[in-house]
Amino acid sequence: MLWVAVSVVGLGFLVALEIAARRYGEPGPITDQAREVVFAPKSGTVLYVSMALMMVVLTWRQRFIAVGAAIGIDIVFWLVRWAAGAEMMYGNGALWVTLACGVIALTRRTGRDRVLLLKGVGLALLLVAGRKTGYTWLLITSKTRPKVLDPYVATADHALGNPSWLAGRIVAATGTVGEHVLDFVYIQLAVAAVLVALYQLRNVAAEGRFPGHHLVRTFLVIGLLGPGIYMIYPVVGPVFAYGADGGAWAVANLWPDIPPPVGIPRPIPFDEITPRNCMPSLHTAWATAIFIHSLKGPLILRFAGGFWLIATLGATLGFGYHYGADIVAGVVFTVTIEAALRSLDRGWDRRGIQLVVYGAAVFTALLASYRYLPMEMAERPWLFGPLIIAAMASVIYGYVRTTQLWDRKPEPVHLPQPRREQQPELV
C-alpha cells in the first residue's frame, strides 16, 4: 500500500507539472518522456543507467538478454535515423527494455517475484522521471520569478572570500584540460550516483528484497525538495548575474576577474530563460550524498566518491554556476535529508529527531542570513565567515557522531566463568 500511495502521489505531481509546463507552451515531463519511446532522447546515458538500476532484480542470464535486446533495438533506431537524416542519439532500446520488464511483471510474474520486478522498474522510471521533472521545474522558476536575489548572495559571499571568483580564475589557469575534466564530472553526476547505487543494490536479486536505505532514495528526495526552495529563493549564479553569460541582464561583467563591490543589495530583474537554480546547490547536494554513501564501499569506491565531490565543488564554483554560500547550504541540506531518511529507516529516536531539527534550523538560518544580513556579513568577514563554516561543520559533526552511535554494535558481554573447586588428591 505504501508503494501504491507513493505512485499515486508521484503521478499526481507529474500531471501538475505537465499542466504547468503546457501553460507556458512547453511539453511537460510526461510528454517529454513519452516522446523518447520513439524519438531521439535527450540523454541516452541516463536511460541506460536507469536500466542498469532495474537489472539489479534480474538474474545474470536475464541481464545479458536485457542488455543485448537494448543494444539491438538501439542499432535498429540508429539505422532508421541515419537513413532518414534525423537527429542521432541512443537510449530508446534501454527505455523499451525497462517498459517491457514492467509488462512482463504484470502479465507473467506473480507474488513476490512480481513485486520485486515492479520495484526495479519503478526505480528506473523514477530516476528518468526525476530528470524530466527537473527540467520542468527549471522552466517554471524562470517564468514565475522575474526578479532574482543574486546581489544578496554575492554580498554575503564576501564573508567567505568570494570563492567563485577565485575558483573561476584557477579553472581558467588550468586551460582546456581542467575545463573538460570538470565539465565531464559536472554533467555525468548521475553516472557516479548509479555506480554507487549498483554497489549498494548488488545483492537484491539474491536476497529478494531492496535494502531499507540506499542512495537513490536520497537523490529523489533532494530532487523533490530542492526545486521548491528555488521558488522561494531565486538565484541564477555569478556567471549570469555578474558575467558575460548574463548578457544585457547582468549587473556588470565582473566574473571571475573582479569581485562585486559591497553595496546595499536589491532584487534585480532577469530574463525568462535562465533557471533560478542556485540556492541551494543541488549538484553539491547530490555529490555530497554520493560521497556519504560511498564511504561504506571498498577503497576504490570511497576514492571515487571523494574525487567526485571535490571535482563537483570545483566545477560549480569554477564555472560560475554557484556562490560559496550556495555550496554551504547544499551540504547542510543533504546531511539533514540523509539523517531524516536514515532515521525513517531505522526508527526515529531522540538523537535522530534532534539532528534533523538542528540541521533544518541551521539551513533556515543560513538562507535567512543571506537574505537579511548580507551587508553585516560582508563588512565583518572575520566574524561571519568562520560562523558559516562552523555552522556547516557542526551539522556534519552531528551526523557523523550520531551515525557512529547508530552503527556501533554492542560488544558481547563476557561473563566470568565460575571457578571450579580443586578436588583433593587421593594419596
N, C-alpha and C positions, 0 to 999 in steps of 0.2 A: 504493500500500500504506500510505503514511503516513496518507492521509485515511481509509482503512478502519480502521486501528488507532485513530485518534482517535475515529472514530464508535463503534467497539465499546466503548472506554473510557468515552466520554460516555454511551452508552446504559446501561452497567452502573451508572454513577454515578447516573443518573436513576432507575433501578429501585431502587437502595439508598435514595435519598431518598424514593421513593414508599412503600417498606415502612416506613421510619422514621416518616413522617407518618401512615400508617394506624395505627400503634401508639398514636398519641395522638388517634385519632378524627378526623383531618383529611385531606382529599384531598391527594395529593402533586402534584408538578409535571406528571406525565404525565396524570393525571385532570383536573387543572385546565386544562391546555392542550386536551385533547380536548373538554372541555365547551364551550370557546369556539367550536368549529366551528358550534354551533347556538345556544347561549345567549349572553346579553349578556357581552361581555368586560369585564375589569376596567379595561383601558386600551386604547381604540381607537387612541390616538395611537401607542403602541408598535407595534401591528400594522401601521399604515400606514408608519411609518418603517422597519420591518423589510422591508416590501415594497419600499420605495424602495431599500434596500441591494441587494435581489435584482435590481432592474431595472438595475443598472449593467452587467449582462451582456447586456441586450437592446438591440435597435436602437430608434431613436426611434419608429418606427411601432409596434413591439411594446409600447413603454412606454405610448403613448397608448391602445392596446387594453386593456392590463392595468389602467390607472387607470380607464378607462371601465367595464370589467367589474366592478371592485371597488366603484365608486360605485353602479352599477346593482344589484348584489347587496345592498349595504347599504340601499338605498332599499326593496327588497322586504322585507328583515328589519324595517326600521323600521315599515313599514305593518302588517305582521303583528303586531308587538309593540304598536303603538298600538291596533289593533283588539282585541287580547286583554288589554290593560291590563297588559302585562308590563313589566319593567324596560327602560328605554330606554338604548341605547348603540350606538355604531358600531364597526366594525372587523372584523366577520365577513367582509365582502367581501374585505378585504386578505388575510386568512388563507386564504380559499378560493382566491384567485388564486395565492398563493405555493405552496399544495399542488398546484394544477393544473399549475403550471410544473414541479414535481417529477415529476408523472406524465408530462407531455409529454417531459421529458428522458429518462425511462426507456423510453418507447414510441415516440417519434418522432424522437429525435436519435441520432446515432452519433458515435463518435470524440471529437475534440477539442471539438466543439460540445456533446456530452452532458456531458462532464466540466466544462466551463465553466458550463453552466446548473445542474448539480447543486451546484457550489461556491457559486453565487449563492443558490440555495435553502437550502443548508446554512447559509450565513452569516446569512440572515434568521431561520431557525428557531433558530439558536444564540443570537441576540440575545433572541428571545422566551423560549427555554428558560432562558437565564441569569436573566431576571427572575423566572420561576416558581421556579427553584431557590433564588433569593434569599429569596423568601417562606418556602419550606420551611425553609431554614437558620435564619431568624429564629425560626420556631416551635420548632425543635429547641433553640436556645440558651435560650429562655425556659423550656422544660420540663426541660432537663437541668442547668441551672446555677441552683440555688435561691439561691445567695449571689452577690453582686456585689462588685467591688473599687473602687467609686466613692470611698470615703474615702481610699484610697491615691492615686488620681489627683488628687483635689481638693486633697489636702495638697501633693503635688508641684507642683501648678499654681500655688501661691503663688510659686514661683521665677520664673514668667512674669508675675506680677502679676494672676492671676485674670482672663484676658481674656474669658471667657464672661460674667462678671458685668458687666464694662464694656460689652461689645458688647450685652448684653441691655438695659441702660439706654439706650444710644444708639438701638437699634431702637425701643424704647418711645417715645422722644422724637420720632422721625420720624412717628409716627402710623400711620394705616391705609395711607397711600400706600406708605411704605417697607416695611411688612409685606407688602403684596400683591406688590410687585416682587420682594422676596427670596423669598417663598413660590413665586412662579412660576418663578424661576430654580432653586430647590431641587428642585421637583417635576419640571420639564421638562429635567433634565440629559441624559437620553437623546436628546432632540431636538437639543441642541447637539452632542452626540457624532456623531450621524448627519450633520449638516451638514458637519462637518469630514471625516468618513469619505467622504461623497459627493464632496467635492473631491479627496481622495486617490485615489479609485477611478474618477474621471471618464473615464479612458481604457481601462478594462478591456475594453469591447466592441470598441474599435478595435484594441487590441493582442492580444486573445485570451488574456490571462492577468492574474492578480492581481499587484500589487507584492509584493515579498518581505516588507515590514513595513508595517503600517498601524494606525490607531487601534483598530479592532475587536479585533485580537489583544491589545492591551494591556488593553482593557476586560474581555475574557473572562478573562484570567489574573488580573487584580485581583479579579474576582468569584469566581474559583475558590479563590484562596489566602486572601483576606481573611476569609471566614466561619470558616475553620479557626482563625484567630487569636482570633476571638470566643470559641471554645470554651475556649481556654487563658486568655484574659484577659477575663472577662465584665464589662462596664461598661454602665450604662443611660443615663448622661448627667445633667448638673446639673438640668435641668428636672424630672426624675423623682426623682432621689436627694435633691435639695435644693429642690424646687419644688412648686407646687400640683398638678402633673400626677401626682406620685407618690402622692397621697392618703395613706392611713394607713401606707404603706410608706416614705415619705420620712423621712429623718433629721430634717429640720426644714424649714419653709417659709422659705427664705433667698434663693433665686434670684429676681430678679437684684439685690436691694437690699443684702443683707449678705453679704460673702464668708464662707465657712465658717471657723470657728475652727481654729487649728492644734492638733492633738491626736494622740495615738497612734492610727493608723488600724487598723481591723479590718474583715474582710468583714461585710457586712450582708445579711440575708435580704431577698428581694424577691418580687413576685408572679410567677405563671406565665404572664403575658400580655405584659409589656413585653420587647421584644427586647434582648438584650445586645450591641448592635451599635455600640459606640463606639470600641473600640481595635483597630486604628487607624480613623480617619475615612475610610471608603471614598468618601463624597461628595467630600471633599477630594482623595482619591487620583484619582478619575475626573476631577475638574475640573482637576487638575494635568496629567493625561495629555492632556486636550483642549487645554490651553494649550501644552504641548510640541509637539504635532502641528500646531497652528495656526501656529506660528512660520514654517513653510516655505510658507505660503499667501500670498495677496495681503493688502494692508493692512487691508481690511475684515474679513478672517477673523482676522488677528492681533489686531485691536481687539476682536472678539467673543470670542476666546479669553481675552484678558486680563480683559475685563469679567466673563465667566462665572466665572473663577477668583476674582476679588475679591468678586463678589456671593455666590458659594457659601461663601466663608470667612465673610462677614458673616452669612449665614443659619445656617450650622452653629453659630456661636458665639452670634449674636444671638437665636436661638430656643431656646437652651439645650440643643441636642442633643449638643454635644461640648464637651470641655475644650480648653484650648490645647495640652496635652500630646498629645491625640489628633491635632490638626492637624499638629504637627511630625512625629509618627510616620507619618501618612498621606503626607506629602510625601516623606519618606525611602523609604517603602515603594514608592511609584510610581516614583521616579527609579531605584531599584535594579532593579525589574522592567523598566523601559524599557531600561536598559543591558543587561540579560540578553537581552532579545528582539532588540535591535539586534546584539548580539554573535552570537547564534544565526543571524541572517540573513546577516551579512557574513562570518562565520567567526571563531571565538574566537582572540584574540591575548592577549599578556601584559597590555596595558592594559585590555582588556575584563574579563579574569579578576580583575585587581586591583580594578577599580571595583566589580564585583558583590560580591566578597568583602568589600570595605570597607563598601559600603552595607548588606549584611546584618549585618555586625558592629555598625555604628552603630545599626541598627534594634533588634537584640537588646539592645544596651547601654541604649538608651532605655527599653525595656519593663522590663528588669531594674532599672534605677534608679528608675523609677516605683513598682515593687513593693517594693524592699528598701531604698531610701534616701529615702523621701518626707519624713521628719522633717528629715534633714540638708538636703534641698533647700529646704524651707520656711524653715528657720532661717538659711540662707545664700543668699538670693536673689541677692545681689550677685556670688556665685561661680557658682552652678549655672544661673541664668538665662542669662547670656552663654555658658556652656558648651553648653547645649542648643541655642541658636541657632547657635553656631559649628559644632557637630556637623552640624546640618542644612545649613548653608551650605557646609561642606566637601564634603558629598556632591554638592550641586548644582554647586559649582565643578568637582569632579572629572568630573562628567558633561559639563558644558559644554566643559571643556578637552579631554576625550577625544573627544567627538563632533566638535569642530572639527578635530582632527587626522585623524579618520577621513574627514571630508568634504573636507578640503583636497586639491585636485587638484595633482599635480606640475606645476610650471611647465615649459613647454617649454625645452629647452636650446638656446641659440643658439651654434652653433659658429662660430668666426671663419672668415671667408672667406679662402681663400688669395690673397695679393697677386699680382696679375698684373704680370709684369715689363714695364716700359715699353720698347717697341721703339724703337730709334734711328731718327730721321727721315732719310729719304734726301734728300740735297741735289741 
